[in-house]
Amino acid sequence: MCSVGDAFNVDVADSLNTKSCKCKDCGNEFQGMGKKIICPACQSGNVEVV
């Protein structure tokens, strides 16, 4: 799809099934999605969905 002029008003985070997550190793809180969530700060897989 091509757009000329104004940008589309689309919020990707709202359309995806994101989950609020917290890393048990570094304490970083972030939005994650998928089955195998990895902390973007420390790359740990020790993450809990809150």
C-alpha distance (Angstrom), angle and dihedral (degrees) to the residues before:
residue distance angle dihedral
M1 . . .
C2 3.79 . .
S3 3.78 126.6 .
V4 3.77 126.2 -164.7
G5 3.79 118.2 -167.6
D6 3.78 118.2 -4.9
A7 3.79 121.0 41.4
F8 3.77 121.0 -116.0
N9 3.78 114.8 -96.6
V10 3.81 97.4 -128.6
D11 3.79 125.0 144.8
V12 3.79 105.1 -157.0
A13 3.82 94.6 -167.8
D14 3.81 91.1 59.3
S15 3.79 93.8 51.2
L16 3.82 94.7 49.0
N17 3.78 125.7 68.8
T18 3.80 98.4 -111.2
K19 3.79 121.8 172.9
S20 3.79 129.8 -152.0
C21 3.79 106.2 -115.0
K22 3.79 138.3 -177.1
C23 3.79 126.3 -160.1
K24 3.80 112.3 -128.4
D25 3.82 90.9 -154.4
C26 3.82 105.0 49.3
G27 3.83 102.2 12.0
N28 3.82 94.5 -121.9
E29 3.81 114.1 157.0
F30 3.80 116.5 -150.5
Q31 3.81 145.9 144.4
G32 3.80 113.7 -94.7
M33 3.77 137.7 176.0
G34 3.75 138.5 -168.9
K35 3.78 133.4 43.1
K36 3.81 99.6 -71.7
I37 3.81 107.0 45.8
I38 3.81 117.3 -170.6
C39 3.80 125.7 -167.5
P40 3.82 109.9 -109.1
A41 3.83 91.5 -149.2
C42 3.81 102.5 52.0
Q43 3.83 103.2 8.0
S44 3.82 91.5 -122.8
G45 3.79 121.3 151.3
N46 3.82 90.5 -153.5
V47 3.81 93.3 104.7
E48 3.80 131.9 143.1
V49 3.80 126.6 -156.4
V50 3.81 109.4 -127.4
